[in-house]
Amino acid sequence: MKGVIFTHLQEMVETQMGFSVWDDVIEACELGSEGIFVSTFLYPDEELFAIVGALSEKAAIPAEDLVEAFGFYLFPKLHESIPVSVFAPGSMWEMLDGLDSIIHMEVRKLDKHAETPRITVKSSTDNEKVLEYRSDKKLCRLAIGMLKSAAEVFHEKLSISMPVCMHDGHDCCELVVTRDA
C-alpha cells in the first residue's frame, strides 16, 4: 500500500486522538517499517491492517468504524491532490462516473505498482447509482467513508447502503448511493 495512505492515517490519529495514541499503536504493532512512512514508498498491506487492529483495541472502536472514519478523513486530501486538468467533476454523480475510468486509471498510469480498487457503476438513474466494488484488500468501509465525505464536498445529501459485501462471502460489494429528496 502506498505510503501516502499511512501518512494520512497518522495525521488523522494524531489530530483526533493525540500523538501518544499513534506512538502506542505503532509500538504495539512491531512493524517492519517501524512506523516511519514515506508517502511515495510502498508498504505491506498487513501493516495497515495491524495498525487499524491495534488502534481499534486501544480506542475501543470497531475496526470497520475506524476504517470508515479514515475514508471520510482521506477523501478531501486525495481530492485536493487531483489536478483539475486531469479530472474536475462538477457533481457527485460526475465523480462517481469517472472514479474508475479516470481517477484510478490516472493513478495506475503514474504508479505501475498501484493497486486501486475496481469501482464500476453497475446501474444508474438520476437519483440512485449502484456501484460494484472489487478489491483484494476488502476496504469497502473505506470506500463508504470516502463517499460520505465526497457528498459533503459536493454539497449532496445522500444515503449509502451495502446490501452485498465481500466480508459476507460475496465476490464483490455493492454500494447503493441514493440522493436524498
Order of alpha helices (4+ residues) and beta strands (2+ residues): alpha-alpha-alpha-alpha-alpha-alpha-beta-beta-alpha-beta-beta
